[in-house]
């Protein structure tokens, strides 16, 4: 099981984390990964403070440089690699 955490704190929410959650759910459905990926909300990961983009972790590893605009591409790539 791949665990994905997305920050839903106020700063990340304003930067588009709610859209990232929607994108992630679409990716999971499109690939039939419902039984392989667990999605969880998380509060502050300090990604904003560290200037690394939206707060997203996959299996505990912080994914850097994610924005609402590139999240779909980044998540699809990272999840495909994690499931290989």
PDB file of N, CA, C and O in Angstrom:
ATOM      1  N   UNK A   1       0.846  -1.178   0.000  1.00  0.00           N
ATOM      2  CA  UNK A   1       0.000   0.000   0.000  1.00  0.00           C
ATOM      3  C   UNK A   1       0.890   1.240   0.000  1.00  0.00           C
ATOM      4  O   UNK A   1       1.807   1.362   0.812  1.00  0.00           O
ATOM      5  N   UNK A   2       0.609   2.147  -0.913  1.00  0.00           N
ATOM      6  CA  UNK A   2       1.324   3.422  -0.981  1.00  0.00           C
ATOM      7  C   UNK A   2       0.499   4.452  -0.209  1.00  0.00           C
ATOM      8  O   UNK A   2      -0.695   4.617  -0.460  1.00  0.00           O
ATOM      9  N   UNK A   3       1.137   5.129   0.714  1.00  0.00           N
ATOM     10  CA  UNK A   3       0.463   6.148   1.517  1.00  0.00           C
ATOM     11  C   UNK A   3       0.802   7.533   0.984  1.00  0.00           C
ATOM     12  O   UNK A   3       1.974   7.888   0.857  1.00  0.00           O
ATOM     13  N   UNK A   4      -0.226   8.308   0.673  1.00  0.00           N
ATOM     14  CA  UNK A   4      -0.051   9.671   0.181  1.00  0.00           C
ATOM     15  C   UNK A   4      -0.690  10.616   1.186  1.00  0.00           C
ATOM     16  O   UNK A   4      -1.865  10.476   1.524  1.00  0.00           O
ATOM     17  N   UNK A   5       0.081  11.564   1.653  1.00  0.00           N
ATOM     18  CA  UNK A   5      -0.415  12.593   2.565  1.00  0.00           C
ATOM     19  C   UNK A   5      -0.364  13.931   1.846  1.00  0.00           C
ATOM     20  O   UNK A   5       0.638  14.277   1.221  1.00  0.00           O
ATOM     21  N   UNK A   6      -1.448  14.673   1.942  1.00  0.00           N
ATOM     22  CA  UNK A   6      -1.511  16.006   1.340  1.00  0.00           C
ATOM     23  C   UNK A   6      -1.867  16.997   2.429  1.00  0.00           C
ATOM     24  O   UNK A   6      -2.831  16.808   3.170  1.00  0.00           O
ATOM     25  N   UNK A   7      -1.083  18.048   2.517  1.00  0.00           N
ATOM     26  CA  UNK A   7      -1.333  19.082   3.511  1.00  0.00           C
ATOM     27  C   UNK A   7      -2.634  19.805   3.185  1.00  0.00           C
ATOM     28  O   UNK A   7      -2.851  20.246   2.056  1.00  0.00           O
ATOM     29  N   UNK A   8      -3.483  19.917   4.181  1.00  0.00           N
ATOM     30  CA  UNK A   8      -4.732  20.657   4.025  1.00  0.00           C
ATOM     31  C   UNK A   8      -4.758  21.859   4.966  1.00  0.00           C
ATOM     32  O   UNK A   8      -5.816  22.416   5.262  1.00  0.00           O
ATOM     33  N   UNK A   9      -3.568  22.245   5.428  1.00  0.00           N
ATOM     34  CA  UNK A   9      -3.455  23.440   6.258  1.00  0.00           C
ATOM     35  C   UNK A   9      -3.813  24.679   5.452  1.00  0.00           C
ATOM     36  O   UNK A   9      -3.910  24.619   4.226  1.00  0.00           O
ATOM     37  N   UNK A  10      -4.008  25.788   6.127  1.00  0.00           N
ATOM     38  CA  UNK A  10      -4.528  26.983   5.456  1.00  0.00           C
ATOM     39  C   UNK A  10      -3.645  27.486   4.317  1.00  0.00           C
ATOM     40  O   UNK A  10      -4.171  27.851   3.265  1.00  0.00           O
ATOM     41  N   UNK A  11      -2.336  27.519   4.485  1.00  0.00           N
ATOM     42  CA  UNK A  11      -1.459  28.038   3.418  1.00  0.00           C
ATOM     43  C   UNK A  11      -1.490  27.132   2.187  1.00  0.00           C
ATOM     44  O   UNK A  11      -1.590  27.623   1.063  1.00  0.00           O
ATOM     45  N   UNK A  12      -1.406  25.830   2.387  1.00  0.00           N
ATOM     46  CA  UNK A  12      -1.451  24.913   1.247  1.00  0.00           C
ATOM     47  C   UNK A  12      -2.842  24.897   0.611  1.00  0.00           C
ATOM     48  O   UNK A  12      -2.970  24.764  -0.606  1.00  0.00           O
ATOM     49  N   UNK A  13      -3.866  25.031   1.427  1.00  0.00           N
ATOM     50  CA  UNK A  13      -5.218  25.079   0.880  1.00  0.00           C
ATOM     51  C   UNK A  13      -5.363  26.263  -0.076  1.00  0.00           C
ATOM     52  O   UNK A  13      -5.917  26.132  -1.167  1.00  0.00           O
ATOM     53  N   UNK A  14      -4.853  27.419   0.353  1.00  0.00           N
ATOM     54  CA  UNK A  14      -4.914  28.615  -0.484  1.00  0.00           C
ATOM     55  C   UNK A  14      -4.113  28.417  -1.773  1.00  0.00           C
ATOM     56  O   UNK A  14      -4.480  28.945  -2.823  1.00  0.00           O
ATOM     57  N   UNK A  15      -3.030  27.663  -1.691  1.00  0.00           N
ATOM     58  CA  UNK A  15      -2.187  27.406  -2.864  1.00  0.00           C
ATOM     59  C   UNK A  15      -2.720  26.299  -3.763  1.00  0.00           C
ATOM     60  O   UNK A  15      -2.125  26.009  -4.801  1.00  0.00           O
ATOM     61  N   UNK A  16      -3.840  25.672  -3.377  1.00  0.00           N
ATOM     62  CA  UNK A  16      -4.484  24.711  -4.269  1.00  0.00           C
ATOM     63  C   UNK A  16      -4.483  23.260  -3.847  1.00  0.00           C
ATOM     64  O   UNK A  16      -4.702  22.382  -4.682  1.00  0.00           O
ATOM     65  N   UNK A  17      -4.242  22.977  -2.573  1.00  0.00           N
ATOM     66  CA  UNK A  17      -4.190  21.573  -2.174  1.00  0.00           C
ATOM     67  C   UNK A  17      -5.527  20.852  -2.360  1.00  0.00           C
ATOM     68  O   UNK A  17      -5.543  19.636  -2.554  1.00  0.00           O
ATOM     69  N   UNK A  18      -6.635  21.571  -2.307  1.00  0.00           N
ATOM     70  CA  UNK A  18      -7.932  20.907  -2.527  1.00  0.00           C
ATOM     71  C   UNK A  18      -8.041  20.416  -3.970  1.00  0.00           C
ATOM     72  O   UNK A  18      -8.618  19.357  -4.219  1.00  0.00           O
ATOM     73  N   UNK A  19      -7.496  21.170  -4.920  1.00  0.00           N
ATOM     74  CA  UNK A  19      -7.480  20.721  -6.313  1.00  0.00           C
ATOM     75  C   UNK A  19      -6.546  19.525  -6.480  1.00  0.00           C
ATOM     76  O   UNK A  19      -6.818  18.625  -7.275  1.00  0.00           O
ATOM     77  N   UNK A  20      -5.449  19.518  -5.732  1.00  0.00           N
ATOM     78  CA  UNK A  20      -4.512  18.394  -5.787  1.00  0.00           C
ATOM     79  C   UNK A  20      -5.198  17.118  -5.303  1.00  0.00           C
ATOM     80  O   UNK A  20      -5.000  16.050  -5.882  1.00  0.00           O
ATOM     81  N   UNK A  21      -5.990  17.221  -4.261  1.00  0.00           N
ATOM     82  CA  UNK A  21      -6.746  16.055  -3.772  1.00  0.00           C
ATOM     83  C   UNK A  21      -7.674  15.548  -4.872  1.00  0.00           C
ATOM     84  O   UNK A  21      -7.755  14.343  -5.110  1.00  0.00           O
ATOM     85  N   UNK A  22      -8.368  16.451  -5.536  1.00  0.00           N
ATOM     86  CA  UNK A  22      -9.255  16.056  -6.640  1.00  0.00           C
ATOM     87  C   UNK A  22      -8.469  15.383  -7.761  1.00  0.00           C
ATOM     88  O   UNK A  22      -8.886  14.347  -8.280  1.00  0.00           O
ATOM     89  N   UNK A  23      -7.333  15.971  -8.135  1.00  0.00           N
ATOM     90  CA  UNK A  23      -6.486  15.389  -9.180  1.00  0.00           C
ATOM     91  C   UNK A  23      -6.008  14.001  -8.777  1.00  0.00           C
ATOM     92  O   UNK A  23      -6.025  13.071  -9.584  1.00  0.00           O
ATOM     93  N   UNK A  24      -5.587  13.866  -7.536  1.00  0.00           N
ATOM     94  CA  UNK A  24      -5.093  12.584  -7.050  1.00  0.00           C
ATOM     95  C   UNK A  24      -6.188  11.523  -7.117  1.00  0.00           C
ATOM     96  O   UNK A  24      -5.940  10.399  -7.555  1.00  0.00           O
ATOM     97  N   UNK A  25      -7.376  11.872  -6.693  1.00  0.00           N
ATOM     98  CA  UNK A  25      -8.483  10.912  -6.745  1.00  0.00           C
ATOM     99  C   UNK A  25      -8.804  10.506  -8.182  1.00  0.00           C
ATOM    100  O   UNK A  25      -9.152   9.352  -8.431  1.00  0.00           O
ATOM    101  N   UNK A  26      -8.693  11.430  -9.119  1.00  0.00           N
ATOM    102  CA  UNK A  26      -8.912  11.109 -10.532  1.00  0.00           C
ATOM    103  C   UNK A  26      -7.834  10.154 -11.041  1.00  0.00           C
ATOM    104  O   UNK A  26      -8.144   9.187 -11.737  1.00  0.00           O
ATOM    105  N   UNK A  27      -6.582  10.417 -10.702  1.00  0.00           N
ATOM    106  CA  UNK A  27      -5.473   9.556 -11.115  1.00  0.00           C
ATOM    107  C   UNK A  27      -5.689   8.134 -10.602  1.00  0.00           C
ATOM    108  O   UNK A  27      -5.539   7.162 -11.342  1.00  0.00           O
ATOM    109  N   UNK A  28      -6.041   8.033  -9.331  1.00  0.00           N
ATOM    110  CA  UNK A  28      -6.259   6.720  -8.719  1.00  0.00           C
ATOM    111  C   UNK A  28      -7.368   5.973  -9.447  1.00  0.00           C
ATOM    112  O   UNK A  28      -7.229   4.787  -9.750  1.00  0.00           O
ATOM    113  N   UNK A  29      -8.455   6.656  -9.725  1.00  0.00           N
ATOM    114  CA  UNK A  29      -9.579   6.025 -10.410  1.00  0.00           C
ATOM    115  C   UNK A  29      -9.207   5.628 -11.842  1.00  0.00           C
ATOM    116  O   UNK A  29      -9.529   4.523 -12.278  1.00  0.00           O
ATOM    117  N   UNK A  30      -8.537   6.513 -12.571  1.00  0.00           N
ATOM    118  CA  UNK A  30      -8.150   6.247 -13.958  1.00  0.00           C
ATOM    119  C   UNK A  30      -7.257   5.012 -14.094  1.00  0.00           C
ATOM    120  O   UNK A  30      -7.366   4.264 -15.066  1.00  0.00           O
ATOM    121  N   UNK A  31      -6.372   4.806 -13.110  1.00  0.00           N
ATOM    122  CA  UNK A  31      -5.427   3.697 -13.174  1.00  0.00           C
ATOM    123  C   UNK A  31      -5.915   2.454 -12.429  1.00  0.00           C
ATOM    124  O   UNK A  31      -5.248   1.420 -12.459  1.00  0.00           O
ATOM    125  N   UNK A  32      -7.067   2.538 -11.762  1.00  0.00           N
ATOM    126  CA  UNK A  32      -7.573   1.405 -11.008  1.00  0.00           C
ATOM    127  C   UNK A  32      -6.739   1.089  -9.775  1.00  0.00           C
ATOM    128  O   UNK A  32      -6.603  -0.073  -9.391  1.00  0.00           O
ATOM    129  N   UNK A  33      -6.181   2.127  -9.155  1.00  0.00           N
ATOM    130  CA  UNK A  33      -5.304   1.959  -8.001  1.00  0.00           C
ATOM    131  C   UNK A  33      -6.027   2.085  -6.663  1.00  0.00           C
ATOM    132  O   UNK A  33      -5.381   2.279  -5.633  1.00  0.00           O
ATOM    133  N   UNK A  34      -7.352   1.980  -6.659  1.00  0.00           N
ATOM    134  CA  UNK A  34      -8.114   2.203  -5.426  1.00  0.00           C
ATOM    135  C   UNK A  34      -7.646   1.321  -4.272  1.00  0.00           C
ATOM    136  O   UNK A  34      -7.658   1.759  -3.122  1.00  0.00           O
ATOM    137  N   UNK A  35      -7.237   0.099  -4.557  1.00  0.00           N
ATOM    138  CA  UNK A  35      -6.811  -0.805  -3.485  1.00  0.00           C
ATOM    139  C   UNK A  35      -5.301  -0.761  -3.237  1.00  0.00           C
ATOM    140  O   UNK A  35      -4.780  -1.540  -2.438  1.00  0.00           O
ATOM    141  N   UNK A  36      -4.601   0.146  -3.917  1.00  0.00           N
ATOM    142  CA  UNK A  36      -3.147   0.218  -3.786  1.00  0.00           C
ATOM    143  C   UNK A  36      -2.648   1.509  -3.165  1.00  0.00           C
ATOM    144  O   UNK A  36      -1.487   1.599  -2.764  1.00  0.00           O
ATOM    145  N   UNK A  37      -3.522   2.517  -3.081  1.00  0.00           N
ATOM    146  CA  UNK A  37      -3.100   3.832  -2.587  1.00  0.00           C
ATOM    147  C   UNK A  37      -4.062   4.316  -1.505  1.00  0.00           C
ATOM    148  O   UNK A  37      -5.281   4.295  -1.680  1.00  0.00           O
ATOM    149  N   UNK A  38      -3.495   4.747  -0.400  1.00  0.00           N
ATOM    150  CA  UNK A  38      -4.275   5.333   0.693  1.00  0.00           C
ATOM    151  C   UNK A  38      -3.985   6.832   0.721  1.00  0.00           C
ATOM    152  O   UNK A  38      -2.826   7.245   0.771  1.00  0.00           O
ATOM    153  N   UNK A  39      -5.036   7.636   0.690  1.00  0.00           N
ATOM    154  CA  UNK A  39      -4.905   9.096   0.698  1.00  0.00           C
ATOM    155  C   UNK A  39      -5.324   9.618   2.062  1.00  0.00           C
ATOM    156  O   UNK A  39      -6.377   9.257   2.588  1.00  0.00           O
ATOM    157  N   UNK A  40      -4.482  10.470   2.623  1.00  0.00           N
ATOM    158  CA  UNK A  40      -4.754  11.050   3.937  1.00  0.00           C
ATOM    159  C   UNK A  40      -4.501  12.547   3.899  1.00  0.00           C
ATOM    160  O   UNK A  40      -3.597  13.013   3.206  1.00  0.00           O
ATOM    161  N   UNK A  41      -5.288  13.288   4.632  1.00  0.00           N
ATOM    162  CA  UNK A  41      -5.037  14.703   4.823  1.00  0.00           C
ATOM    163  C   UNK A  41      -4.088  14.881   5.992  1.00  0.00           C
ATOM    164  O   UNK A  41      -4.065  14.065   6.914  1.00  0.00           O
ATOM    165  N   UNK A  42      -3.318  15.933   5.953  1.00  0.00           N
ATOM    166  CA  UNK A  42      -2.376  16.221   7.024  1.00  0.00           C
ATOM    167  C   UNK A  42      -2.334  17.725   7.229  1.00  0.00           C
ATOM    168  O   UNK A  42      -2.548  18.500   6.297  1.00  0.00           O
ATOM    169  N   UNK A  43      -2.059  18.117   8.444  1.00  0.00           N
ATOM    170  CA  UNK A  43      -1.861  19.528   8.668  1.00  0.00           C
ATOM    171  C   UNK A  43      -0.386  19.858   8.492  1.00  0.00           C
ATOM    172  O   UNK A  43       0.394  18.976   8.134  1.00  0.00           O
ATOM    173  N   UNK A  44      -0.002  21.036   8.719  1.00  0.00           N
ATOM    174  CA  UNK A  44       1.276  21.629   8.336  1.00  0.00           C
ATOM    175  C   UNK A  44       2.454  20.657   8.282  1.00  0.00           C
ATOM    176  O   UNK A  44       2.803  20.004   9.265  1.00  0.00           O
ATOM    177  N   UNK A  45       3.051  20.592   7.089  1.00  0.00           N
ATOM    178  CA  UNK A  45       4.264  19.803   6.859  1.00  0.00           C
ATOM    179  C   UNK A  45       5.486  20.715   6.752  1.00  0.00           C
ATOM    180  O   UNK A  45       6.603  20.256   6.513  1.00  0.00           O
ATOM    181  N   UNK A  46       5.250  22.011   6.934  1.00  0.00           N
ATOM    182  CA  UNK A  46       6.287  23.047   6.854  1.00  0.00           C
ATOM    183  C   UNK A  46       6.885  23.169   5.459  1.00  0.00           C
ATOM    184  O   UNK A  46       7.980  23.708   5.297  1.00  0.00           O
ATOM    185  N   UNK A  47       6.176  22.674   4.457  1.00  0.00           N
ATOM    186  CA  UNK A  47       6.638  22.803   3.067  1.00  0.00           C
ATOM    187  C   UNK A  47       6.683  24.270   2.661  1.00  0.00           C
ATOM    188  O   UNK A  47       7.610  24.691   1.970  1.00  0.00           O
ATOM    189  N   UNK A  48       5.701  25.048   3.079  1.00  0.00           N
ATOM    190  CA  UNK A  48       5.667  26.478   2.748  1.00  0.00           C
ATOM    191  C   UNK A  48       6.851  27.204   3.381  1.00  0.00           C
ATOM    192  O   UNK A  48       7.528  27.997   2.727  1.00  0.00           O
ATOM    193  N   UNK A  49       7.086  26.926   4.643  1.00  0.00           N
ATOM    194  CA  UNK A  49       8.187  27.575   5.349  1.00  0.00           C
ATOM    195  C   UNK A  49       9.533  27.251   4.709  1.00  0.00           C
ATOM    196  O   UNK A  49      10.441  28.083   4.702  1.00  0.00           O
ATOM    197  N   UNK A  50       9.655  26.046   4.176  1.00  0.00           N
ATOM    198  CA  UNK A  50      10.908  25.611   3.562  1.00  0.00           C
ATOM    199  C   UNK A  50      10.957  25.885   2.061  1.00  0.00           C
ATOM    200  O   UNK A  50      11.910  25.507   1.379  1.00  0.00           O
ATOM    201  N   UNK A  51       9.913  26.548   1.557  1.00  0.00           N
ATOM    202  CA  UNK A  51       9.841  26.953   0.149  1.00  0.00           C
ATOM    203  C   UNK A  51      10.008  25.783  -0.815  1.00  0.00           C
ATOM    204  O   UNK A  51      10.722  25.891  -1.812  1.00  0.00           O
ATOM    205  N   UNK A  52       9.339  24.651  -0.510  1.00  0.00           N
ATOM    206  CA  UNK A  52       9.455  23.488  -1.394  1.00  0.00           C
ATOM    207  C   UNK A  52       8.142  23.161  -2.096  1.00  0.00           C
ATOM    208  O   UNK A  52       8.017  22.097  -2.703  1.00  0.00           O
ATOM    209  N   UNK A  53       7.177  24.047  -2.024  1.00  0.00           N
ATOM    210  CA  UNK A  53       5.910  23.831  -2.714  1.00  0.00           C
ATOM    211  C   UNK A  53       4.834  23.322  -1.777  1.00  0.00           C
ATOM    212  O   UNK A  53       4.935  23.473  -0.559  1.00  0.00           O
ATOM    213  N   UNK A  54       3.808  22.721  -2.347  1.00  0.00           N
ATOM    214  CA  UNK A  54       2.716  22.173  -1.552  1.00  0.00           C
ATOM    215  C   UNK A  54       3.214  20.991  -0.724  1.00  0.00           C
ATOM    216  O   UNK A  54       4.130  20.276  -1.131  1.00  0.00           O
ATOM    217  N   UNK A  55       2.604  20.799   0.433  1.00  0.00           N
ATOM    218  CA  UNK A  55       2.992  19.698   1.310  1.00  0.00           C
ATOM    219  C   UNK A  55       2.413  18.380   0.840  1.00  0.00           C
ATOM    220  O   UNK A  55       1.219  18.123   0.996  1.00  0.00           O
ATOM    221  N   UNK A  56       3.265  17.544   0.263  1.00  0.00           N
ATOM    222  CA  UNK A  56       2.840  16.216  -0.197  1.00  0.00           C
ATOM    223  C   UNK A  56       3.931  15.219   0.176  1.00  0.00           C
ATOM    224  O   UNK A  56       5.114  15.433  -0.088  1.00  0.00           O
ATOM    225  N   UNK A  57       3.497  14.122   0.801  1.00  0.00           N
ATOM    226  CA  UNK A  57       4.418  13.036   1.137  1.00  0.00           C
ATOM    227  C   UNK A  57       3.898  11.745   0.519  1.00  0.00           C
ATOM    228  O   UNK A  57       2.695  11.480   0.519  1.00  0.00           O
ATOM    229  N   UNK A  58       4.811  10.955  -0.002  1.00  0.00           N
ATOM    230  CA  UNK A  58       4.482   9.624  -0.491  1.00  0.00           C
ATOM    231  C   UNK A  58       5.339   8.652   0.299  1.00  0.00           C
ATOM    232  O   UNK A  58       6.568   8.687   0.231  1.00  0.00           O
ATOM    233  N   UNK A  59       4.671   7.781   1.054  1.00  0.00           N
ATOM    234  CA  UNK A  59       5.358   6.836   1.948  1.00  0.00           C
ATOM    235  C   UNK A  59       6.362   7.548   2.848  1.00  0.00           C
ATOM    236  O   UNK A  59       7.466   7.055   3.078  1.00  0.00           O
ATOM    237  N   UNK A  60       5.960   8.720   3.357  1.00  0.00           N
ATOM    238  CA  UNK A  60       6.782   9.471   4.293  1.00  0.00           C
ATOM    239  C   UNK A  60       7.842  10.354   3.664  1.00  0.00           C
ATOM    240  O   UNK A  60       8.501  11.117   4.371  1.00  0.00           O
ATOM    241  N   UNK A  61       8.023  10.273   2.363  1.00  0.00           N
ATOM    242  CA  UNK A  61       9.042  11.071   1.666  1.00  0.00           C
ATOM    243  C   UNK A  61       8.395  12.342   1.116  1.00  0.00           C
ATOM    244  O   UNK A  61       7.436  12.289   0.346  1.00  0.00           O
ATOM    245  N   UNK A  62       8.942  13.479   1.531  1.00  0.00           N
ATOM    246  CA  UNK A  62       8.433  14.777   1.064  1.00  0.00           C
ATOM    247  C   UNK A  62       8.736  14.935  -0.416  1.00  0.00           C
ATOM    248  O   UNK A  62       9.868  14.725  -0.853  1.00  0.00           O
ATOM    249  N   UNK A  63       7.716  15.306  -1.191  1.00  0.00           N
ATOM    250  CA  UNK A  63       7.877  15.556  -2.620  1.00  0.00           C
ATOM    251  C   UNK A  63       8.016  17.062  -2.783  1.00  0.00           C
ATOM    252  O   UNK A  63       7.145  17.817  -2.352  1.00  0.00           O
ATOM    253  N   UNK A  64       9.092  17.497  -3.394  1.00  0.00           N
ATOM    254  CA  UNK A  64       9.367  18.924  -3.524  1.00  0.00           C
ATOM    255  C   UNK A  64       8.907  19.512  -4.837  1.00  0.00           C
ATOM    256  O   UNK A  64       8.687  18.800  -5.817  1.00  0.00           O
ATOM    257  N   UNK A  65       8.769  20.809  -4.837  1.00  0.00           N
ATOM    258  CA  UNK A  65       8.455  21.601  -6.034  1.00  0.00           C
ATOM    259  C   UNK A  65       7.120  21.242  -6.673  1.00  0.00           C
ATOM    260  O   UNK A  65       6.985  21.271  -7.896  1.00  0.00           O
ATOM    261  N   UNK A  66       6.140  20.904  -5.850  1.00  0.00           N
ATOM    262  CA  UNK A  66       4.805  20.597  -6.368  1.00  0.00           C
ATOM    263  C   UNK A  66       3.939  21.844  -6.243  1.00  0.00           C
ATOM    264  O   UNK A  66       3.875  22.473  -5.187  1.00  0.00           O
ATOM    265  N   UNK A  67       3.282  22.183  -7.331  1.00  0.00           N
ATOM    266  CA  UNK A  67       2.326  23.285  -7.344  1.00  0.00           C
ATOM    267  C   UNK A  67       0.980  22.723  -7.799  1.00  0.00           C
ATOM    268  O   UNK A  67       0.900  21.586  -8.264  1.00  0.00           O
ATOM    269  N   UNK A  68      -0.058  23.513  -7.665  1.00  0.00           N
ATOM    270  CA  UNK A  68      -1.368  23.076  -8.152  1.00  0.00           C
ATOM    271  C   UNK A  68      -1.317  22.825  -9.655  1.00  0.00           C
ATOM    272  O   UNK A  68      -2.044  21.973 -10.167  1.00  0.00           O
ATOM    273  N   UNK A  69      -0.468  23.555 -10.360  1.00  0.00           N
ATOM    274  CA  UNK A  69      -0.377  23.429 -11.813  1.00  0.00           C
ATOM    275  C   UNK A  69       0.348  22.162 -12.270  1.00  0.00           C
ATOM    276  O   UNK A  69      -0.001  21.606 -13.312  1.00  0.00           O
ATOM    277  N   UNK A  70       1.343  21.695 -11.523  1.00  0.00           N
ATOM    278  CA  UNK A  70       2.094  20.516 -11.971  1.00  0.00           C
ATOM    279  C   UNK A  70       1.812  19.264 -11.150  1.00  0.00           C
ATOM    280  O   UNK A  70       2.408  18.217 -11.399  1.00  0.00           O
ATOM    281  N   UNK A  71       0.914  19.357 -10.178  1.00  0.00           N
ATOM    282  CA  UNK A  71       0.679  18.250  -9.245  1.00  0.00           C
ATOM    283  C   UNK A  71       0.244  16.968  -9.945  1.00  0.00           C
ATOM    284  O   UNK A  71       0.723  15.885  -9.607  1.00  0.00           O
ATOM    285  N   UNK A  72      -0.644  17.078 -10.904  1.00  0.00           N
ATOM    286  CA  UNK A  72      -1.131  15.876 -11.576  1.00  0.00           C
ATOM    287  C   UNK A  72       0.022  15.105 -12.220  1.00  0.00           C
ATOM    288  O   UNK A  72       0.135  13.890 -12.051  1.00  0.00           O
ATOM    289  N   UNK A  73       0.870  15.810 -12.952  1.00  0.00           N
ATOM    290  CA  UNK A  73       2.016  15.182 -13.613  1.00  0.00           C
ATOM    291  C   UNK A  73       2.983  14.573 -12.600  1.00  0.00           C
ATOM    292  O   UNK A  73       3.425  13.435 -12.761  1.00  0.00           O
ATOM    293  N   UNK A  74       3.309  15.338 -11.553  1.00  0.00           N
ATOM    294  CA  UNK A  74       4.254  14.871 -10.541  1.00  0.00           C
ATOM    295  C   UNK A  74       3.696  13.653  -9.811  1.00  0.00           C
ATOM    296  O   UNK A  74       4.401  12.660  -9.633  1.00  0.00           O
ATOM    297  N   UNK A  75       2.438  13.724  -9.387  1.00  0.00           N
ATOM    298  CA  UNK A  75       1.850  12.612  -8.651  1.00  0.00           C
ATOM    299  C   UNK A  75       1.759  11.350  -9.500  1.00  0.00           C
ATOM    300  O   UNK A  75       2.056  10.255  -9.024  1.00  0.00           O
ATOM    301  N   UNK A  76       1.351  11.501 -10.744  1.00  0.00           N
ATOM    302  CA  UNK A  76       1.250  10.328 -11.606  1.00  0.00           C
ATOM    303  C   UNK A  76       2.625   9.664 -11.774  1.00  0.00           C
ATOM    304  O   UNK A  76       2.739   8.441 -11.706  1.00  0.00           O
ATOM    305  N   UNK A  77       3.649  10.467 -11.989  1.00  0.00           N
ATOM    306  CA  UNK A  77       5.010   9.942 -12.136  1.00  0.00           C
ATOM    307  C   UNK A  77       5.487   9.264 -10.854  1.00  0.00           C
ATOM    308  O   UNK A  77       6.007   8.148 -10.892  1.00  0.00           O
ATOM    309  N   UNK A  78       5.311   9.934  -9.730  1.00  0.00           N
ATOM    310  CA  UNK A  78       5.782   9.395  -8.444  1.00  0.00           C
ATOM    311  C   UNK A  78       5.029   8.135  -8.041  1.00  0.00           C
ATOM    312  O   UNK A  78       5.625   7.187  -7.530  1.00  0.00           O
ATOM    313  N   UNK A  79       3.729   8.124  -8.268  1.00  0.00           N
ATOM    314  CA  UNK A  79       2.942   6.949  -7.893  1.00  0.00           C
ATOM    315  C   UNK A  79       3.247   5.761  -8.790  1.00  0.00           C
ATOM    316  O   UNK A  79       3.317   4.628  -8.314  1.00  0.00           O
ATOM    317  N   UNK A  80       3.428   6.004 -10.065  1.00  0.00           N
ATOM    318  CA  UNK A  80       3.792   4.931 -10.984  1.00  0.00           C
ATOM    319  C   UNK A  80       5.110   4.307 -10.543  1.00  0.00           C
ATOM    320  O   UNK A  80       5.246   3.083 -10.527  1.00  0.00           O
ATOM    321  N   UNK A  81       6.078   5.142 -10.187  1.00  0.00           N
ATOM    322  CA  UNK A  81       7.370   4.635  -9.711  1.00  0.00           C
ATOM    323  C   UNK A  81       7.225   3.878  -8.398  1.00  0.00           C
ATOM    324  O   UNK A  81       7.868   2.845  -8.211  1.00  0.00           O
ATOM    325  N   UNK A  82       6.402   4.365  -7.495  1.00  0.00           N
ATOM    326  CA  UNK A  82       6.208   3.720  -6.201  1.00  0.00           C
ATOM    327  C   UNK A  82       5.513   2.367  -6.319  1.00  0.00           C
ATOM    328  O   UNK A  82       5.730   1.478  -5.495  1.00  0.00           O
ATOM    329  N   UNK A  83       4.692   2.216  -7.326  1.00  0.00           N
ATOM    330  CA  UNK A  83       3.937   0.972  -7.511  1.00  0.00           C
ATOM    331  C   UNK A  83       4.652  -0.046  -8.400  1.00  0.00           C
ATOM    332  O   UNK A  83       4.184  -1.172  -8.567  1.00  0.00           O
ATOM    333  N   UNK A  84       5.784   0.357  -8.966  1.00  0.00           N
ATOM    334  CA  UNK A  84       6.529  -0.560  -9.850  1.00  0.00           C
ATOM    335  C   UNK A  84       7.335  -1.560  -9.080  1.00  0.00           C
ATOM    336  O   UNK A  84       8.014  -2.397  -9.675  1.00  0.00           O
TER     337      UNK A  84
END
